Amino acid sequence: MVPSSIILSKRFVALVVLLNLFSMYVLAAAVSAAPRTEGAVQLQAESAILMDAESGQVLYQYNSELALPPASMAKMMTEYLVSKAVKEGKLSWDQTVKVGENASKQIGSRIFLAEGDQHTIKELYIAMAVGSANDATAQLAESVAGSEEEFAKLMNETAKKLGMKNANFINSTGLDRADMPEKYRPASIAGETVMSAQDAALLAYAILKEEPEFLETAKIQKYKFRERDAKPMDNWNWMLGSNKNNESLRKFAYEGVDGLKTGHTSKAGNCFTGTALRNGTRLIAVVMGVPGSTTDGKRFLETAKLFDYGFNNFEKKTIIEAKAAVPEHETLAVKKGVSTKLPVVTASDITVLIPKGKAVQPEVQEVKATQDPLMAPVKTGDKVGTVTYKYKDPSTDQNKTISVDLIAAEDVDKASWWRLMFRAIKDFFVGLFNGVVNLF
């Protein structure tokens, strides 16, 4: 007879085995049910996104709409607005400004500006872009808008125009409210500065489209702000491709990286918005909330994973050729012309990034003329409308639309009054005949 203790122990072992098997099943089911985008990138970050800088097409995203503190990545908006102010003639690069109290009391990364110091907009701008200097940034904000609080309002207005859905700015630097000089904390703007990875990518996209010359500043490796300074400031972007010759930063250097902006606070963790150009393709990558310290460079290693994924797994495909006719919309109506129909073609090609080995089948969604009907005369190459295509993005399975201009493929001269008169008579009798036929 088998002792009851042995029977109990066997039952116990069997129960443990069953529980382990059940746990493994539940875990496997949870993993398989977990939402993924591409799954091929394993990141240590709270959120991330990878975007094509040419089209804005998203190639990868993880928690990309989660609003998080961006730290000094908020300075990208300051850089954008200062550059626009210069282009609009509100400021000039060689304009000298006097440092105010707010700038002189900034903490964190700074160039130790004293109240009353005088520097040019360009000098302060480089200090902001290269050394992430909070004092230089605050002074630039005041130079644009009169006060940092008014500048923050401008930042928020601009964010809405750019489609940044989750952004809120309370200052020009990205510092937490508690870290701002108490006297200059904004009373009219609630909360803290936050941005999503998607917001940061959209802002970088706008900078690269509208202010591409900013990269000439963003890629400066070292900058000596004052002659008396013991040494120049180093660029916080260790990922710059030019760092391949820097022994201490070589492992972070990534071929083609020439911008954009780092960020770090205790609340934000380590953040980075980077851009890289390789073989004619420029990508934007954002990582936020990367654990670790500012000295371990982990945010750059995580960003490299995104760039590797984009450059290694995607290729440019032209899905619509330039000078191509649109099926079933080969012509547009023309009024008062020698011809009543104008042949039209696409003004340029449409190129998208798609996973290697996959294809895209675009379909015409809408054709819209600039005027319906067009009015003669029309010259070859004139823009006469737009065509919008729809397609399914094979990388995200999302439905996408993309538009391109339509141009005239040939001239249509204005018809003489004689021709127009006979055409009107013809149209009258054709209409009359059709009306009579319809009676029967």
WOKA-V911317 format. One record per pair of residues at least 12 apart in sequence whose C-alpha atoms are under 10 Angstrom apart, sorted by the first residue. I is the first residue (numbers start at 0). J is the second residue. If there is no record, write none. Layout:
[[I J] [I J]]
This chain:
[[34 61] [35 59] [35 60] [35 61] [35 395] [36 58] [36 59] [36 60] [36 61] [36 394] [36 395] [36 396] [37 58] [37 59] [37 60] [37 61] [37 308] [37 394] [37 395] [38 59] [38 60] [38 61] [39 59] [39 304] [39 305] [39 308] [39 312] [40 59] [40 60] [40 61] [40 301] [40 304] [40 305] [40 307] [40 308] [41 301] [41 304] [41 305] [42 61] [42 286] [42 289] [42 298] [42 300] [42 301] [42 302] [42 304] [42 305] [43 286] [43 287] [43 288] [43 289] [43 290] [43 297] [43 298] [43 300] [43 301] [44 61] [44 62] [44 268] [44 269] [44 270] [44 285] [44 286] [44 287] [44 288] [44 289] [44 290] [44 297] [44 298] [44 301] [44 302] [45 61] [45 62] [45 63] [45 65] [45 67] [45 196] [45 267] [45 268] [45 270] [45 286] [45 287] [45 288] [45 289] [45 290] [46 60] [46 61] [46 62] [46 63] [46 64] [46 65] [46 66] [46 67] [46 195] [46 196] [46 197] [46 270] [46 285] [46 286] [46 287] [46 288] [46 289] [47 59] [47 60] [47 61] [47 62] [47 63] [47 64] [47 65] [47 195] [47 196] [47 197] [47 199] [47 200] [47 270] [47 271] [47 272] [47 284] [47 285] [47 286] [47 287] [47 288] [47 289] [47 301] [47 302] [47 305] [48 60] [48 61] [48 62] [48 63] [48 64] [48 195] [48 196] [48 197] [48 198] [48 199] [48 200] [48 272] [48 283] [48 284] [48 285] [48 286] [48 287] [48 302] [48 305] [49 61] [49 63] [49 196] [49 197] [49 200] [49 272] [49 273] [49 274] [49 282] [49 283] [49 284] [49 285] [49 286] [49 302] [49 305] [49 306] [49 308] [49 309] [50 197] [50 200] [50 201] [50 203] [50 204] [50 274] [50 281] [50 282] [50 283] [50 284] [50 285] [50 305] [50 306] [50 309] [50 352] [51 200] [51 204] [51 274] [51 280] [51 281] [51 282] [51 283] [51 284] [51 309] [51 351] [51 352] [52 200] [52 201] [52 203] [52 204] [52 205] [52 207] [52 208] [52 274] [52 275] [52 276] [52 280] [52 281] [52 282] [52 283] [52 284] [53 204] [53 207] [53 208] [53 279] [53 280] [53 281] [53 282] [53 283] [53 350] [53 351] [53 352] [54 204] [54 281] [54 282] [54 349] [54 350] [54 351] [54 352] [54 401] [55 200] [55 201] [55 204] [55 205] [55 282] [55 283] [55 351] [56 282] [56 351] [56 352] [56 353] [56 392] [56 399] [57 197] [57 200] [57 282] [57 283] [57 352] [57 392] [57 394] [57 395] [58 282] [58 283] [58 284] [58 305] [58 308] [58 309] [58 312] [58 313] [58 352] [58 353] [58 354] [58 392] [58 393] [58 394] [58 395] [59 284] [59 305] [59 308] [59 309] [59 394] [59 395] [60 196] [60 197] [60 284] [60 285] [60 286] [60 305] [60 395] [61 196] [61 197] [61 286] [62 195] [62 196] [62 197] [62 287] [63 194] [63 195] [63 196] [63 197] [63 198] [63 199] [63 200] [63 285] [63 286] [63 287] [64 163] [64 164] [64 165] [64 166] [64 194] [64 195] [64 196] [64 197] [64 198] [65 165] [65 166] [65 193] [65 194] [65 195] [65 196] [65 197] [65 198] [65 287] [66 164] [66 165] [66 166] [66 167] [66 192] [66 193] [66 194] [66 195] [66 196] [66 197] [66 198] [67 165] [67 166] [67 167] [67 191] [67 192] [67 193] [67 194] [67 195] [67 196] [67 266] [67 267] [67 268] [67 287] [67 288] [68 166] [68 167] [68 168] [68 173] [68 174] [68 175] [68 191] [68 192] [68 193] [68 194] [68 195] [68 262] [68 263] [68 264] [68 265] [68 266] [68 267] [68 268] [68 270] [68 287] [68 288] [69 166] [69 172] [69 173] [69 174] [69 175] [69 192] [69 193] [69 194] [69 195] [69 196] [69 199] [69 261] [69 262] [69 263] [69 264] [69 266] [69 267] [69 268] [69 269] [69 270] [69 271] [69 272] [69 286] [69 287] [69 288] [70 172] [70 173] [70 174] [70 175] [70 192] [70 193] [70 194] [70 261] [70 262] [70 263] [70 264] [70 265] [70 266] [70 267] [70 268] [70 269] [70 270] [70 271] [70 287] [71 108] [71 127] [71 128] [71 131] [71 132] [71 133] [71 171] [71 172] [71 173] [71 174] [71 260] [71 261] [71 262] [71 263] [71 264] [71 267] [71 269] [71 270] [71 271] [72 131] [72 172] [72 173] [72 194] [72 199] [72 203] [72 259] [72 260] [72 261] [72 262] [72 263] [72 270] [72 271] [72 272] [72 285] [72 287] [73 154] [73 166] [73 167] [73 168] [73 169] [73 170] [73 171] [73 172] [73 173] [73 174] [73 192] [73 193] [73 194] [73 199] [73 202] [73 260] [73 261] [73 262] [74 127] [74 128] [74 131] [74 132] [74 133] [74 136] [74 137] [74 170] [74 171] [74 172] [74 173] [74 260] [74 261] [74 262] [75 127] [75 128] [75 171] [75 172] [75 173] [75 199] [75 202] [75 203] [75 206] [75 259] [75 260] [75 261] [75 272] [76 151] [76 153] [76 154] [76 155] [76 157] [76 158] [76 168] [76 171] [76 172] [76 199] [76 202] [76 203] [76 205] [76 206] [77 124] [77 127] [77 128] [77 136] [77 137] [77 139] [77 140] [77 143] [77 150] [77 151] [77 153] [77 154] [77 170] [77 171] [77 172] [78 124] [78 125] [78 127] [78 128] [78 136] [78 139] [78 140] [78 171] [78 206] [78 210] [78 213] [79 154] [79 157] [79 202] [79 203] [79 205] [79 206] [79 207] [79 209] [79 210] [79 213] [80 139] [80 140] [80 143] [80 150] [80 153] [80 154] [80 157] [80 206] [80 210] [81 120] [81 121] [81 124] [81 136] [81 139] [81 140] [81 142] [81 143] [81 144] [82 121] [82 124] [82 206] [82 209] [82 210] [82 212] [82 213] [83 143] [83 206] [83 209] [83 210] [84 142] [84 143] [84 144] [85 120] [85 143] [86 210] [89 142] [89 143] [89 144] [90 120] [90 142] [90 143] [91 119] [91 120] [91 121] [92 119] [92 120] [92 121] [92 122] [92 123] [92 124] [93 118] [93 119] [93 120] [93 121] [93 122] [94 117] [94 118] [94 119] [94 120] [94 121] [94 122] [95 116] [95 117] [95 118] [95 119] [95 120] [95 121] [95 122] [95 123] [96 115] [96 116] [96 117] [96 118] [96 119] [96 120] [96 123] [96 138] [96 139] [96 141] [96 142] [97 113] [97 114] [97 115] [97 116] [97 117] [97 118] [97 119] [97 138] [97 142] [98 112] [98 113] [98 114] [98 115] [98 116] [98 117] [98 118] [98 134] [98 135] [98 137] [98 138] [98 139] [98 141] [98 142] [99 112] [99 113] [99 114] [99 115] [99 116] [99 117] [99 134] [99 137] [99 138] [99 141] [99 142] [100 112] [100 113] [100 114] [100 115] [100 134] [100 138] [100 180] [100 182] [100 183] [101 114] [101 134] [101 137] [101 138] [101 141] [101 146] [101 147] [101 179] [101 180] [101 181] [101 182] [101 183] [101 184] [102 114] [102 132] [102 133] [102 134] [102 135] [102 136] [102 137] [102 138] [102 139] [102 140] [102 141] [102 147] [102 180] [102 183] [103 115] [103 116] [103 133] [103 134] [103 135] [103 137] [103 138] [103 180] [104 133] [104 134] [104 137] [104 179] [104 180] [104 181] [104 183] [105 132] [105 133] [105 134] [105 135] [105 136] [105 137] [105 172] [105 174] [105 178] [105 179] [105 180] [106 132] [106 133] [106 134] [106 174] [106 178] [106 179] [106 180] [107 131] [107 132] [107 133] [107 134] [107 174] [107 178] [107 179] [107 263] [107 264] [108 127] [108 130] [108 131] [108 132] [108 133] [108 134] [108 135] [108 263] [109 126] [109 127] [109 130] [109 131] [109 132] [109 133] [109 134] [109 135] [109 136] [110 123] [110 126] [110 127] [110 130] [110 131] [110 132] [110 133] [110 134] [110 135] [110 224] [110 225] [110 228] [110 232] [111 132] [111 133] [111 134] [111 135] [112 132] [112 133] [112 134] [112 135] [112 138] [113 134] [118 135] [118 224] [118 225] [119 139] [120 135] [120 138] [120 139] [120 142] [121 139] [121 216] [122 135] [122 222] [122 223] [122 224] [122 225] [123 135] [123 136] [123 137] [123 138] [123 139] [123 224] [124 136] [124 138] [124 139] [124 216] [125 213] [125 216] [125 217] [125 219] [125 221] [125 222] [125 223] [125 224] [126 216] [126 221] [126 222] [126 223] [126 224] [126 232] [126 233] [126 234] [127 139] [127 172] [127 216] [127 217] [127 260] [128 213] [128 214] [128 216] [128 217] [128 218] [128 219] [128 234] [128 235] [128 236] [128 258] [128 259] [128 260] [128 261] [129 216] [129 217] [129 218] [129 219] [129 220] [129 221] [129 222] [129 232] [129 233] [129 234] [129 235] [129 236] [129 258] [129 259] [129 260] [129 261] [130 217] [130 219] [130 220] [130 221] [130 222] [130 224] [130 231] [130 232] [130 233] [130 234] [130 235] [130 236] [130 261] [131 172] [131 232] [131 233] [131 234] [131 235] [131 260] [131 261] [131 262] [132 172] [132 232] [133 171] [133 172] [133 173] [133 174] [134 171] [134 172] [135 172] [136 170] [136 171] [136 172] [137 150] [137 170] [137 171] [137 172] [138 171] [139 171] [140 153] [140 154] [140 170] [140 171] [140 172] [141 171] [146 170] [146 183] [147 169] [147 170] [147 171] [147 172] [147 183] [147 184] [147 185] [148 168] [148 169] [148 170] [148 171] [148 183] [148 184] [148 185] [148 186] [148 187] [148 188] [149 169] [149 170] [149 185] [149 187] [149 188] [150 168] [150 169] [150 170] [150 171] [151 167] [151 168] [151 169] [151 170] [151 171] [151 172] [151 185] [151 187] [151 188] [151 192] [152 167] [152 168] [152 169] [152 170] [152 171] [152 185] [152 187] [152 188] [153 168] [154 166] [154 167] [154 168] [154 169] [154 170] [154 171] [155 167] [155 168] [155 169] [155 170] [155 188] [156 168] [157 202] [158 194] [158 198] [158 201] [158 202] [161 198] [161 201] [161 202] [161 204] [161 205] [162 197] [162 198] [162 201] [162 202] [163 194] [163 195] [163 196] [163 197] [163 198] [163 199] [163 200] [163 201] [163 202] [164 194] [164 195] [164 197] [164 198] [165 193] [165 194] [165 195] [165 196] [165 197] [165 198] [165 199] [166 191] [166 192] [166 193] [166 194] [166 195] [166 196] [166 197] [166 198] [166 199] [167 188] [167 189] [167 190] [167 191] [167 192] [167 193] [167 194] [167 195] [168 188] [168 189] [168 190] [168 191] [168 192] [168 193] [168 194] [169 184] [169 185] [169 186] [169 187] [169 188] [169 189] [169 190] [169 191] [169 192] [169 193] [170 183] [170 184] [170 185] [170 188] [170 191] [170 192] [171 192] [172 192] [172 262] [173 191] [173 192] [173 193] [173 194] [173 262] [173 263] [173 264] [173 267] [174 191] [174 192] [174 262] [174 263] [174 264] [174 266] [174 267] [175 190] [175 191] [175 192] [175 193] [175 264] [175 265] [175 266] [175 267] [176 189] [176 190] [176 191] [176 192] [177 191] [193 267] [194 287] [195 285] [195 286] [195 287] [196 270] [196 271] [196 272] [196 284] [196 285] [196 286] [196 287] [197 284] [197 285] [198 285] [199 260] [199 271] [199 272] [199 283] [199 284] [199 285] [199 286] [199 287] [200 272] [200 273] [200 274] [200 282] [200 283] [200 284] [200 285] [200 286] [201 283] [202 272] [203 258] [203 259] [203 260] [203 272] [203 273] [203 274] [203 283] [203 284] [203 285] [204 274] [204 282] [204 283] [206 259] [207 258] [207 259] [207 274] [207 281] [207 283] [213 257] [213 258] [213 259] [214 256] [214 257] [214 258] [214 259] [214 274] [215 257] [215 258] [216 257] [216 258] [216 259] [217 234] [217 236] [217 239] [217 257] [217 258] [217 259] [217 260] [218 234] [218 236] [218 238] [218 239] [218 240] [218 241] [218 256] [218 257] [218 258] [218 259] [219 233] [219 234] [219 236] [219 239] [219 241] [219 257] [219 258] [220 232] [220 233] [220 234] [220 235] [220 236] [220 237] [220 239] [220 241] [220 242] [221 233] [221 234] [221 235] [222 234] [234 260] [234 261] [235 260] [235 261] [235 262] [235 293] [235 296] [236 248] [236 251] [236 252] [236 256] [236 257] [236 258] [236 259] [236 260] [236 261] [236 262] [236 271] [236 272] [236 273] [236 296] [236 299] [237 249] [237 250] [237 251] [237 252] [237 253] [237 256] [237 258] [237 261] [237 296] [237 298] [237 299] [238 250] [238 251] [238 252] [238 253] [238 254] [238 255] [238 256] [238 257] [238 258] [238 259] [238 271] [238 273] [238 274] [238 275] [238 296] [238 298] [238 299] [238 300] [238 302] [238 303] [239 251] [239 252] [239 253] [239 254] [239 255] [239 256] [239 257] [239 258] [239 259] [239 273] [239 274] [239 275] [239 299] [240 252] [240 253] [240 254] [240 255] [240 256] [240 257] [240 258] [240 275] [241 253] [241 254] [241 255] [241 256] [241 257] [242 254] [242 256] [248 296] [250 296] [250 299] [250 300] [251 296] [251 297] [251 298] [251 299] [251 300] [251 302] [251 303] [252 299] [252 300] [252 303] [253 275] [253 299] [253 300] [253 302] [253 303] [253 306] [253 307] [254 275] [254 276] [254 277] [255 274] [255 275] [255 276] [255 277] [255 278] [255 280] [255 281] [255 282] [256 273] [256 274] [256 275] [256 276] [256 277] [256 281] [256 282] [256 283] [256 303] [256 306] [257 273] [257 274] [257 275] [257 276] [258 271] [258 272] [258 273] [258 274] [258 275] [258 283] [259 271] [259 272] [259 273] [259 274] [259 275] [259 283] [259 284] [259 285] [260 272] [260 273] [260 274] [260 285] [261 273] [261 285] [261 286] [261 287] [261 293] [261 298] [261 299] [262 287] [262 288] [262 293] [262 298] [263 287] [263 288] [263 289] [263 292] [263 293] [264 288] [264 292] [264 293] [265 288] [265 292] [266 288] [267 287] [267 288] [267 289] [267 290] [268 287] [268 288] [268 289] [268 290] [268 291] [268 292] [268 293] [268 298] [269 286] [269 287] [269 288] [269 289] [269 290] [269 291] [269 292] [269 293] [269 296] [269 297] [269 298] [269 299] [270 285] [270 286] [270 287] [270 288] [270 289] [270 290] [270 293] [270 297] [270 298] [270 299] [270 302] [271 284] [271 285] [271 286] [271 287] [271 288] [271 289] [271 298] [271 299] [271 301] [271 302] [272 284] [272 285] [272 286] [272 287] [272 298] [272 299] [272 302] [273 285] [273 286] [273 299] [273 302] [273 303] [273 306] [274 302] [274 306] [275 303] [275 306] [275 310] [276 306] [276 310] [277 310] [278 310] [279 315] [280 309] [280 310] [280 314] [280 315] [280 352] [281 306] [281 309] [281 310] [282 305] [282 306] [282 309] [282 310] [283 302] [283 305] [283 306] [283 309] [284 301] [284 302] [284 303] [284 304] [284 305] [284 306] [284 309] [285 298] [285 301] [285 302] [285 305] [286 298] [286 299] [286 301] [286 302] [286 305] [287 302] [289 301] [289 302] [309 352] [309 353] [309 354] [310 352] [311 354] [311 355] [312 352] [312 353] [312 354] [312 355] [312 356] [313 351] [313 352] [313 353] [313 354] [313 355] [313 356] [313 357] [313 394] [314 350] [314 351] [314 352] [314 353] [314 354] [314 355] [314 356] [314 357] [315 350] [315 351] [315 352] [315 353] [315 354] [315 355] [316 349] [316 350] [316 351] [316 352] [316 353] [316 354] [316 355] [316 357] [316 358] [316 359] [317 348] [317 349] [317 350] [317 351] [317 352] [317 359] [318 348] [318 349] [318 350] [318 351] [318 358] [318 359] [318 360] [318 361] [318 390] [319 345] [319 347] [319 348] [319 349] [319 350] [319 351] [319 360] [319 361] [319 388] [319 403] [320 344] [320 345] [320 346] [320 347] [320 348] [320 349] [320 350] [321 344] [321 345] [321 346] [321 347] [321 348] [321 349] [321 403] [321 405] [322 343] [322 344] [322 345] [322 346] [322 347] [322 348] [322 405] [322 406] [322 407] [322 408] [323 343] [323 344] [323 345] [323 346] [323 347] [323 348] [323 405] [323 408] [324 342] [324 343] [324 344] [324 345] [324 405] [324 408] [325 342] [325 343] [325 344] [325 345] [325 363] [325 366] [325 386] [325 405] [326 362] [326 363] [327 363] [328 342] [328 343] [328 344] [328 363] [328 365] [328 366] [328 386] [329 341] [329 342] [329 343] [329 344] [329 408] [330 342] [330 343] [330 344] [330 407] [330 408] [331 343] [331 366] [331 367] [331 368] [331 370] [331 371] [331 372] [331 373] [331 383] [331 384] [331 407] [332 368] [332 370] [332 371] [332 372] [332 373] [332 374] [333 370] [333 371] [333 372] [333 373] [333 374] [333 375] [333 376] [333 377] [333 411] [333 413] [334 371] [334 372] [334 373] [334 374] [334 375] [334 376] [334 411] [334 413] [334 414] [334 419] [335 372] [335 373] [335 374] [335 375] [335 376] [335 411] [335 412] [335 413] [335 414] [335 415] [335 416] [335 418] [335 419] [335 422] [336 373] [336 374] [336 375] [336 376] [336 377] [336 410] [336 411] [336 412] [336 413] [336 414] [336 415] [336 418] [336 419] [337 375] [337 376] [337 410] [337 411] [337 412] [337 413] [337 414] [337 415] [337 418] [337 419] [338 375] [338 410] [338 411] [338 412] [338 413] [338 414] [339 372] [339 373] [339 374] [339 375] [339 411] [339 414] [340 372] [340 373] [340 411] [341 373] [341 375] [341 377] [341 379] [341 383] [341 406] [341 407] [341 408] [341 409] [341 410] [341 411] [342 379] [342 405] [342 406] [342 407] [342 408] [342 409] [342 410] [342 411] [343 379] [343 380] [343 381] [343 382] [343 383] [343 384] [343 404] [343 405] [343 406] [343 407] [343 408] [343 409] [344 380] [344 382] [344 383] [344 384] [344 385] [344 386] [344 404] [344 405] [344 406] [344 407] [344 408] [344 409] [345 380] [345 382] [345 384] [345 385] [345 386] [345 402] [345 403] [345 404] [345 405] [345 406] [345 407] [345 408] [346 380] [346 381] [346 382] [346 384] [346 385] [346 403] [346 404] [346 405] [346 406] [346 407] [346 408] [347 403] [347 404] [347 405] [347 406] [348 403] [348 404] [349 388] [349 401] [349 402] [349 403] [350 401] [351 392] [351 401] [352 392] [352 393] [352 394] [353 392] [353 393] [353 394] [353 395] [354 392] [354 393] [354 394] [355 394] [357 393] [357 394] [358 391] [358 392] [358 393] [359 389] [359 390] [359 391] [359 392] [359 393] [360 388] [360 389] [360 390] [360 391] [360 392] [361 387] [361 388] [361 389] [361 390] [361 391] [361 399] [361 400] [361 401] [362 387] [362 388] [362 389] [362 390] [362 391] [362 400] [363 386] [363 387] [363 388] [363 389] [363 390] [363 400] [363 401] [363 402] [364 386] [364 387] [364 388] [364 389] [364 390] [364 400] [364 401] [364 402] [365 385] [365 386] [365 387] [365 388] [365 389] [365 402] [366 384] [366 385] [366 386] [366 387] [366 388] [366 402] [366 403] [366 404] [366 405] [367 383] [367 384] [367 385] [367 386] [367 387] [367 404] [367 405] [368 382] [368 383] [368 384] [368 385] [368 386] [368 404] [368 405] [369 382] [369 383] [369 384] [369 385] [369 405] [370 383] [370 384] [371 383] [371 384] [374 411] [374 412] [374 413] [375 410] [375 411] [375 412] [375 413] [375 414] [376 410] [376 411] [376 412] [376 413] [376 414] [377 406] [377 407] [377 408] [377 409] [377 410] [377 411] [377 412] [377 413] [378 406] [378 407] [378 408] [378 409] [378 410] [378 411] [378 412] [379 406] [379 407] [379 408] [379 409] [379 410] [379 411] [380 405] [380 406] [380 407] [380 408] [380 409] [380 410] [381 404] [381 405] [381 406] [381 407] [381 408] [381 409] [381 410] [382 404] [382 405] [382 406] [382 407] [383 404] [383 405] [383 406] [383 407] [384 403] [384 404] [384 405] [384 406] [384 407] [385 402] [385 403] [385 404] [385 405] [385 406] [386 401] [386 402] [386 403] [386 404] [386 405] [387 400] [387 401] [387 402] [387 403] [387 404] [388 400] [388 401] [388 402] [388 403] [389 401] [389 402]]
